[in-house]
Every structure is written in C-alpha cells, then in structure tokens.
Amino acid sequence: MRDAAALELHAADAAAAARPAMVAASDHYARLLQLCHTAANPGAGRAIHARAVKAGLLASAYLCNNLLSYYGETAGGAGGLRDAQRLFDEIPAARRNVFTWNSLLSMFAKSGRLADARGVFAEMPERDAVSWTVMVVGLNRAGRFVEAIRTLLDMTADGFTPTQFTLTNVISSCAVTRAGAVGRKVHSFVVKLGLGSCVPVANSVLNMYGKCGDAETAKTVFERMRVRSVSSWNAMVSLNTHLGRMDLAISLFESMPDRSIVSWNAMIAGYNQNGLDAKALKFFSRMLHESSMAPDEFTITSVLSACANLSNLRIGKQVHAYILRTEMAYNSQVTNALISTYAKSGSVSNARRIMDQAAAVDLNVISFTALLEGYGKIGDMESAREIFDVMNNRDVIAWTAMIVGYEQNGRNDEAIDLFRSMIRSGPEPNSYTLAAVLSVCASLACLDYGKQIHCRAIRSLQERSSSVSNAIITMYARSGSFPWARRMFDQVSWRKETVTWTSMIVALAQHGQGEEAVGLFEEMLRVGVEPDRITYVGVLSACSHAGFVNEGKRYYDQMQDEHQIAPEMSHYACMVDLLARAGLFSEAQEFIQRMPVEPDAIAWGSLLSACRVHKNAELAELAAEKLLSIDPNNSGAYAAIANVYSACGRWNDAARIWKTRKDKAVRKETGFSWTHINNKLHVFGADDVLHPQRDAVYRMAARMWEEIKEAGFVPDLQSVLHDVDDELKEELLSRHSEKLAIAFGLISTPEKTTLRIMKNLRVCNDCHAAIKVISKVADREIIVRDATRFHHFRDGLCSCKDYW
C-alpha cells in the first residue's frame, strides 16, 4: 500500500512539474499563430495546428482561441470555415469562454455568412461589447445598414456601451441610408460617451451629416473639433461640392494645412458634377503644377468626364497618353470614361476600339450609351443600333438615346417603332423619352399619336415636367392644333421659364399671329421672364411674317441695349427678311453691308424670296449669285431666280437659268405633301401615280379645280416655271402635291373636318390662292404647314393675310 501511494504521489509530482512546460509550449504556439496573420505564408497556421494536436496541447483554451482567431482572420474558402467549426465543436463546453465564441462569430461575420453568424450569436451563453460590435460591423459590411442600426439599439438596450469602432460603423450605416434622425441620436450618444473629440468618430459624424444634406450641423461639428485630420477637411470640402457650394469648397480647400489626393479629387469631381467642367480641367492643371501627388483612377475619371462634357478631344487624348505612359491599371471606371470621352468628342472609332479591347464585365450602360450617341451624332444609325442591340441591361437612358438618334437623323418612323417596342418590353419611359417622341410627332405632324403621348404623360405625372410640357406645346403647334398648344402654355406659364415662353412666341409667329406673338413677348418682359437669343429670333420672325417693320427694328436694338445679347447670323437673317419682305430693299442692302460678318445662305435666301414677291429682278440676280457662291448645289436658288424672271415675263432668262442648273447637274429638291388620316400617313408628289386611291384622288382634284374656278378663282399661270401653253400650265397647277393631299382629305373625312396638310417646300402662289377658295367652297378649315410657317385657311381667307 505504501508503494502504491508513493507511485501515485510521484505521478502527481511529475504532472505538476510538466504543467509549466505545456503552458509554455501552448503560449509559444499561440505567438506563432499570431505571426501567421501577417506572414507571407499564412498557410503555416495549419502546420502549427497539426503540431499542437500531436503535442496534445489543445487542452489550452488560450491556444484554441488563437487557432479560432487565426482561421477567422486568414482561412479562406469553405474548407477553412469547416476546419474552424470542427475545432470549435471539439472544444469542451466548459472551456469555451466569450473570446472563443467571439472568434467563431467574427469568422462567420467577416466571410459574409450572416445567417451562421446570427445562429452563433443566438447560442452564446454570454455576450460582451465585442460580440455586439462584430455583428454591427458584419451587417454594415454586407450592406445591411438598417439591421446594423437596429443591432446597435439592441446592444444599448442590453446594457452594453458601444465602442469607438461600433459607433463609426453605425454612423456609416446612417450615412448610407440617409437616416439623419437616427444618426443624430447616435451623435448624442457619442457626445455622452465623451468620444466627440475622437477624430475617427468625429469624421464619421461629419460624413453622416454631409450625406444627409445637413450642412449646418456638419459645420458645427467641424468647428468644434479640437484636432482635425486631412479626412476631416476632405469631408467638409466634399459636402460643399455635393451641395453645389463651390465657393465654400474652394475656401476650405485653400485653408487646409495639409492635402491628400482625396482633397484634389473632391474639388475636381465637384466642379465636374456641378457642370463647371472647364474649371475642373483648370484645377487638374493646378494639381499637376502645385502638387507632387500623382493622379489616381478617381482623378482621371473626373477629368475624362469633364473632357467628355466639353467634347475636348485634345485634353482627353493627353490624359489617355498619361494612362499609357504611367501604365495605370484600366479599371472599369477609367475604361468607361475613356469611351465616353472619345464618343462625345466625335472620335467614335477610338471609342469603339477601346470598347472592343475591354472586358465585357468592365463596360457599363453609360459607356455603351455614350458610344450609341456618338454614332447618332455622325449619322451612323446602323452602328448605333448594333451597339443598342448587344446591350444586356438597357436602361431608360439607352432607349431614349437611341430614339433621339433616330429623331435627329430624320428617321422618324424608326423612332416611333422603337418607342412602341420600349412600351412593350422596355423600361418605363421618362420625361426625356416622352419629349423625344413628342418631337418626332411634331416633325411628322402626327397629331393623333401626339395626343396619345400627351395622355401617357398625364397618367405618368410627367406632363408638368419642363421638357415634356415644352415638347407638348411644340407638338400641338407644329401639328396645326394651335388652341391645344395655347391651352398647355396657359397651364405652365406660371413657371416663368424662358424656353416655355419662347416656344409659344415661335408658335404664334409660325401660325400667322404676329400681333399676338408680339403681345406675348411684351407680357413676358412685364412678368420678369428673361428672353434669350432664341426668344428674339422668334419675335423678330413674328414681326417679319406680320410686316411689323418698326417693331422689329426696335426689338433688334432692345436685344443688344437692354439684354446685352450680341446678334448672331439668325438675327441678321431675320432683319434682312423683315426689311426685304416689306419691300425696303435699299435698307436691306445697307443692313447687309453693315453686318460684321458675311451673310449666310439663309440671309441671301430671304432676300431672294422677297425679290420674287416684289418682282425685283436686279436685286434677285445679286442675291442668287451670292447664294450660289456659298451653296453651289442649292436648287432653291435656281428655282427662285427663275421664278422672278417668269413673274417678270422674262421667259428666255428663266429658261437660261433652268438650263444652267441642268448643265451643272444640280438636282431639284422634290416637293411633296403629306397628311395623316385615321392614324395612317399618306404622302403625295406632284402628278402622283403611286397612291392606291390615285383615280379617286384625281377625280376629286379635277372636280375641285372646276368648282373653285366657277367660284372666281383665276389660276396663277406665272407660278409655272416652264414655257408651255396655258392649258398645260393649268393641268400642271391642278396636280401640285398639296392640292392632291387636300383632294384625298376631302374624300376620306366627314364634312366639316379640319384638314391638316404638311409640305416640305414653301407653298406656291397658285396653291395659296386656290386653297383659300377651296376652304370656302368645301366649307372646311384647311391648315397647311410649309417650310416656313403655318397657313390657316378658312372662309376664303388665310391667317398670313397673303404676306408670306
């Protein structure tokens, strides 16, 4: 018995003697694991784990906790997570402390497995502030910001005080979700804990108020900070740039004791995002000269965006060269910015080359849309459609850009077809989409479809959008439905937007209501709406069409003296037209001689047209000569001068002009007219033989011709520019395209229906006189839109008062 007791006592002494050695070995392995967190070969931790198992050291809670921490920090993939979970399960429950549980919790939270993290959190027998912080941080990093905020509230309700790290994460969540009310409560908690002077926390508070748009509170926080880091200053600079207060942003920037690349980026991006792109480029140049900091991808992206907005290809190429020279990585932002810069600057081939070389995952819808718009600007709609068709995630901007491209290139039918496809299978149209389609309807004078778009704008609450309401006014005006245009204007004129009032003034002028146009312009000035250069083009045009010579002269002077608007070629052309239409040819010539620039084709064309009306052959010859020197292929110039000779009975001279045009192979622009009946477009040319109802149309045209002659109409044989007998001249006149379109309208619509006819050229004298009589004989209102204006024919009269 004594021997057995002695052995037992010896064994106990030996175990006691070995215990310090095991503790030392466990501590040694734990320190090695801590080194593995930053070692070049983090996989060495697994080898340490294996040695610890062989040495029987896993009885040490300290070593097990360090192993779990190691897996939580460095073990990637499902395999590492399984190993960590297995290790945790092997630790006896009695030896698991809060650190053990936190290590497993952190591992799941950092790997994004929040469901597993929640399960561990729920099972924990006890929690500390670290446990709650791990959950808050994990939720914040996963983008579950609202849950992160709720978890903080639960943490405080459970009696735990948030740490600095917890608070910065929750404040970040408040900033992202714009939860200003909750952010203020968290800020109060920060103050109570005495962390208001902690720079990282204060910076988070600054950023939160900035993102929530509370500039005044952010300013107060900033001014109360005893110590400010560069990040503190950057937060205030960024806040003011986001609010468009660039004067305050630059003041803060100049006051900064130290700056980082973020400081420069904030200013450059601020100028770019606030439409001050030239200043953005100037500030970038200052950065290169004053700072030793190299531009990063954020700098380059903002600078390229400014180049794109300014269509500044020269600087865009220099920036691209810098990227290549410094071997800067082509991330997605830089790649897309380069594509946008080249596309918007007219270098579509370079933009396409970069897109073809880029990885598909790096391209976004913005760069695709920029390239699509670039192709649209150069008229290559086939390539634009190719880009559009390969886009995976076409947003409303891409659809709108494609529709606008078709509209700007005169491919109106394709624009309408694409819009219908968008309605069936694309995103919901926005205000810019509707404005673009309304512009198409205005070009086609497609009143019925325009009304449908108007209804859609009302249903989608976009009718009062500036772009849509102005497009609606223009659509109704150009489709000949002036009362509806005026009604829309009256609904939105309270906004006092220049473009709205200008649209209405132009509409009044085009519809022959010059006096009303001038009256509306005077009202515009009276209510304080500032006119722009386009407004003055509209009111000068109204004076020209209405014969208001004195008023036109006064407005021309007023434009320069009161509104400091320098005349442009469009204003000069209006003044030439104003004087020449009134027969004041000497004044018109003097005005041309005083112009500081050479008159363009429009100015000489206006003078030539007036010579035709007033039969001034001598001046017409000069105007035609000048016009043809600018545009040798202008068939209208040949037609106008020949028309003047014909009107003066100088048939030989007229024939000489036609022969000259033929010898020079100048193609005459084909005249055609169109009308919409029952939502279908019907197009007619002179002597049209293609329309399916040709025979019925010609019978009605012949009957109409006889009826108006019986009513006293005398054909204007001088409108025929060919030296043929009178009978053939009459036949040619009776089959002008607008007369055929009217004949079709008469046989296709009920009595009293208003007929709307569009013509691509100016209506001739004979057609104008004939349509006046047709409107009285047929008892119809006939609205004709020609190349220059609208004519409202009713009861034998025209709204232009025969002055067009």
FENTA-V566983 format. One record per backbone hydrogen bond with DSSP energy under -0.5 kcal/mol. CO is the residue of the C=O (numbers start at 1). NH is the residue of the N-H. Records with the same first field share a line. If there is no record, write none. Layout:
BEGIN
CO->NH / NH
END
This chain:
BEGIN
1->5
2->6
3->7
4->8
5->9
6->10
7->11
8->12
9->13
10->14
11->15
12->16
13->17
14->18
15->19
16->20
18->22
19->23
20->24
21->25
22->26
23->27
24->28
25->29
26->30
27->31
28->32
29->33
30->34
31->35
32->36
33->37
34->37
35->38 / 39
41->44
42->45
43->46 / 47
44->48
45->49
46->50
47->51
48->52
49->53
50->54
51->55
52->57
53->56
57->60
59->61
60->64
61->65
62->66
63->67
64->68
65->69
66->70
67->71
68->72
69->73
70->74 / 75
71->75
74->76
76->80
77->81
78->82
79->83
80->84
81->85
82->86
83->87
84->88
85->89
86->90
87->91
88->91
90->92
92->95 / 96
93->96
95->97
97->101
98->102
99->103
100->104
101->105
102->106
103->107
104->108
105->109
106->110
107->111
108->113
109->112
112->114
113->117
114->118
115->119
116->120
117->121
118->122
119->123
120->124
128->132
129->133
130->134
131->135
132->136
133->137
134->138
135->139
136->140
137->141
138->142
139->144
140->143
143->145
144->148
145->149
146->150
147->151
148->152
149->153
150->154
151->155
152->156
153->157
154->158
155->160
156->159
160->162
163->167
164->168
165->169
166->170
167->171
168->172
169->173
170->174
171->175
172->176
173->177
174->178 / 179
175->178
178->180
179->183
180->184
181->185
182->186
183->187
184->188
185->189
186->190
187->191
188->192
189->193
190->195
191->194
195->198
197->199
198->202
199->203
200->204
201->205
202->206
203->207
204->208
205->209
206->210
207->211
208->212
209->214
210->213
213->215
214->218
215->219
216->220
217->221
218->222
219->223
220->224
221->225
222->225
229->233
230->234
231->235
232->236
233->237
234->238
235->239
236->240
237->241
238->242
239->243
240->245
241->244
244->246
245->249
246->250
247->251
248->252
249->253
250->254
251->255
252->256
253->256
260->263 / 264
261->265
262->266
263->267
264->268
265->269
266->270
267->271
268->272
269->273
270->274
271->276
272->275
275->277
276->280
277->281
278->282
279->283
280->284
281->285
282->286
283->287
284->288
285->289
286->290
287->291
296->300
297->301
298->302
299->303
300->304
301->305
302->306
303->307
304->308
305->309
306->310
307->311 / 312
308->311
311->313
312->316
313->317
314->318
315->319
316->320
317->321
318->322
319->323
320->324
321->325
322->326
323->327 / 328
329->331
331->335
332->336
333->337
334->338
335->339
336->340
337->341
338->342
339->343
340->344
341->345
342->347
343->346
346->348
347->351
348->352
349->353
350->354
351->355
352->356
353->357
354->358
359->362 / 363
360->363
364->368
365->369
366->370
367->371
368->372
369->373
370->374
371->375
372->376
373->377
374->378
375->380
376->379
379->381
380->384
381->385
382->386
383->387
384->388
385->389
386->390
387->391
388->391
392->394
393->395
395->399
396->400
397->401
398->402
399->403
400->404
401->405
402->406
403->407
404->408
405->409
406->411
407->410
410->412
411->415
412->416
413->417
414->418
415->419
416->420
417->421
418->422
419->423
420->424
421->425
422->426
430->434
431->435
432->436
433->437
434->438
435->439
436->440
437->441
438->442
439->443
440->444
441->445 / 446
445->447
446->450
447->451
448->452
449->453
450->454
451->455
452->456
453->457
454->458
455->459
456->460
457->462 / 463
458->461
462->465
465->469
466->470
467->471
468->472
469->473
470->474
471->475
472->476
473->477
474->478
475->479
476->481
477->480
480->482
481->484 / 485
482->486
483->487
484->488
485->489
486->490
487->491
488->492
489->492 / 493
492->495
493->496
497->501
498->502
499->503
500->504
501->505
502->506
503->507
504->508
505->509
506->510
507->511
508->513
509->512
510->790
512->514
513->517
514->518
515->519
516->520
517->521
518->522
519->523
520->524
521->525
522->526
523->527
524->529
525->528
528->530
532->536
533->537
534->538
535->539
536->540
537->541
538->542
539->543
540->544
541->545
542->546
543->547 / 548
547->549
548->552
549->553
550->554
551->555
552->556
553->557
554->558
555->559
556->560
557->561
558->562 / 563
559->565
560->564
564->566
568->571 / 572
569->573
570->574
571->575
572->576
573->577
574->578
575->579
576->580
577->581
578->582
579->584
580->583
583->585
584->588
585->589
586->590
587->591
588->592
589->593
590->594
591->595
592->595
600->604
601->605
602->606
603->607
604->608
605->609
606->610
607->611
608->612
609->613
610->614
611->615 / 616
615->617
616->620
617->621
618->622
619->623
620->624
621->625
622->626
623->627
624->628
625->629
626->630
627->631
631->634
633->635
634->637 / 638
635->639
636->640
637->641
638->642
639->643
640->644
641->645
642->646
643->647
644->648
645->650
646->649
649->651
650->654
651->655
652->656
653->657
654->658
655->659
656->660
657->661
658->662
659->663
660->664
661->666
662->665
665->667
671->686
672->760
673->684
674->758
675->677 / 682
677->680
680->677
682->675
684->673
685->688
691->694
693->697
694->698
695->699
696->700
697->701
698->702
699->703
700->704
701->705
702->706
703->707
704->708
705->709
706->710
707->711
708->713
709->712
713->715
715->717
716->719
717->720
719->721
722->724
725->729
726->730
727->731
728->732
729->733
730->734
731->735
732->735
733->736
735->687
736->739 / 740
737->741
738->742
739->743
740->744
741->745
742->746
743->747
744->748
745->749
750->753
755->757 / 783
757->785
758->674
761->787
764->768
765->769
766->770
767->771
768->772
769->773
770->774
771->775
772->776 / 796
773->777
774->778
775->780
780->782
781->755 / 783
782->784 / 793
783->757 / 785
784->786 / 791
785->759
789->786
791->784 / 793
792->794 / 799
793->782
794->797
797->794
798->801
800->803
802->804
END
